[in-house]
Each structure stands twice: as C-alpha cells, then as structure tokens.
C-alpha cells in the first residue's frame, strides 16, 4: 500500500486539471486520513468528490448571482453567473437549476470538505487479513515469489 506522501500525490494526480481549492496542507491531511487506502481506493474517493459540485447544483433550491470568468471567453469577467447557495443567503433566489442557461451557471469547485466527505463515505478495500497474507507470502517465498 502507498505511504502517506504517495497518497497525497495520488489525490493531486486524480484531480488533474479539475478546478479545486485544496492547498498543499489539505493534500497532506488527505494523505494522513487515508492510511490503509490503496491507489484504487484513492481514485474512488476522488471520483466521488468530483461529483459533489454536480450534486450541489442538482439539489440546490436557491441560487445567487456571482462574478466569474465568462464561460465563452475566459479572459473576460461577467457579473451574471448563477451559483447554488443556502436558502438563508441574503442574495438567494429560489429556483431550479434547469431554469438557468448553461452558459450562466457557475459550478462550485471541489473543496476540501468534498474530499473529506468522500473519504468518510468510502472504506479501504484492503483489510488486515489481506496484508497478513501478503506478509506471509513474502516471508515464505520472498518478494519475487
């Protein structure tokens, strides 16, 4: 199983160029809370976290206008994008995401909270018994088998 530094790099690798707000410290924290996770387990966690912004949009009952890059021309900033928000937000307007033009939707980016929740919902697939079998095999036959 990968050590903590490798797990942190795997989180970065699987996020790829997806917009996110994770810092170096966040990646380090993720590597620490995923002790016992395989590379495949981490890939599953990241895929789960990548779905979180989509779920936020789909389940939102309220949206507010925000500024952001023009979806059609990233070099320009526009002030008429819609993003999901809490019903208690002073700028909240009750609406369904289907009523928003796709070019006017400012999707939330992946957050540390999204990642932590994804880790909490998934469990490592390699258990102590599997690891013991591997140690026994290595002891009996060596690393090469």
N, C-alpha and C positions, 0 to 999 in steps of 0.2 A: 504494500500500500504506500502511496506517496506521503512523504514527510510534509510538514507544515509549509515550508517555502514553495514546494512544488504545487501544493493545493492552491495557494494564493495565486500562482501563475496560471493555473488551470482556470480559475474563475475569470481572470483577465482574458485569457485566450478564448474561452467560450462566449464571453460578452462581445468580443470582437469590436466592431465599429459602432455597435448599438449605443446611442446616447445614454449616459448614466451620470449619476452624481456621486459615485463612490470615490473615496480618497485612498491613498496608499495605506493609511491606518485601517480603513474599512476592509481592504483586501487581506490585511494581516489578521484582523479579527475573524473574518470568514475562515481563514486557514486554521485558526485555533479552535473554532467551534465545530469543525468538520473532521476532527480526529476519528480515524477508522473508516473514513469515506474513500471509496475508490475513485479513479478518474471518471468512470461511467456514472457513479453516484453524483459527482460534482456537475457533470454535464446535465443530468436530470434536474438538479437544483436550479441551474442557470436557465434552462428552458422553462421551468415553472415560473421563475422570477420575470422572464421576458414576457410572459403572458399577463402579468399583473397590470401594466398600463392599459392593455386592451380591455381587461375586465373592469377596470375603473371607469373607462369610457362607457362600456356597455351597461353597467349597472347604475351609473350616475342618474340622479333625478334632477340635479341642478348644475348649471354651468355658469361661468362668468367670462367676460371679455378680458383678454390679456394682450400684451405686446409680444411680438416674437418675429422670427425670420419668416418672410413671405415664402410659403411652400412652393411657389412657382419661380421665385428668384431669391435665393438665399442671401444675396448681397443687400437686399432691402428689408427694412423692418416695417411691419404693419401693426396697427393697433386694434384690429378687429377679429382676432382669433378667439376661439372658444375653448375653454378647458374645464374639466369636471371640478366641482368644488362641493363643499359642505353646504347643506341647506341653510345653515346658520351664518354663512359668509354674507357680509353686508352687500356684496355685489351679485349675490346668487340670483339666478333667474331659473324658474322651474321649466325644464324642457327635456325632451328625449334626444339622444344623440342622433337619431335618424333625421331630425329636423335641421341638422347642421350640415352645410355644404362641406364636402370632404376637404376642400382647399382652405376651409376656415377652421378646421379642427386642430388644436394644438394638443397633441397627445402628451400625457405625462411621461417623464423619463424614468428609467429604472432607478430605484432608490435603495439605500442600504436596508430599509425596512422591508422592501420587497424581497431582497435576498435572504434576510433573516427569517422571514415568514416561510419562504420556500424551503430553507434548511429545516425549519421546525416541522414542516409537513412531510418531509422525506426522512427516511432512515437509511443507514448504511446497509448495503446488501451482503457484505462480508461479515460473518459473525466470528466469535472466539473459537468455535469448533472448527471452522474452516481454516483459521490461522494456525491452530494447533496441528491440523492435518498437514499443512504446508511445512511447518517446523519439523514434524516427524519425518516427512518425506525427505527433506533436506538433510536431516541428521542421518537417515538410513542410506540414502543414495547420493548425497552430495548435490550441489546446485545444478549440475548439468543433467542429473537424472541418470 
